């Protein structure tokens, strides 16, 4: 064991070898021959890792955080009243009512897109409603063919409910009945005239035969 311990020239190498100790003369000897030292613990005699902690002295993530100064996701998200392009809004809640360069943003329910338009444009206003219930809530809109559209004068006339009185129904029926009777009288008169002509022709034929 003595020859084994003698080969180590540093304290760290010496104490790392089992049965060796570094004595007060600065030599590595067998544990029983070393004076003034017991067998030291390798972890207690030399701990290079504890003397320097590079990771604790400088933390790149903590000293410089580019993402903390400006967040692209947060800066790019459209906010109401920020003169954002209407096309950037992705829902009716964020689109409807906002403005961009003097134009009003309207949500188009049929295409799920946000469009620009003139404030008060009923075609755009009605186009925001996706259901018949929402459409009917606006007096200027009409739900037709699965879409909410602007109600014009023609559609108003088409959808206006017309009511008739019993008197009007009576005279209308009398008019139709009278026309039927008149047509029958005309047909009867025509048949009567034709029959007379046939009888006259028969008399003429008899006279010729005699």
PyMOL commands that set and color helices and strands:
alter all, ss='L'
color gray80, all
select helices_A, chain A and resi 2-6+11-16+42-45+48-51+54-57+60-63+66-69+72-76+86-88+92-95+122-127+132-136+153-159+166-209
alter helices_A, ss='H'
color red, helices_A
select strands_A, chain A and resi 20-22+28-30+99-100+103-108+113-117+141-144+147-150
alter strands_A, ss='S'
color yellow, strands_A
deselect
rebuild
show_as cartoon
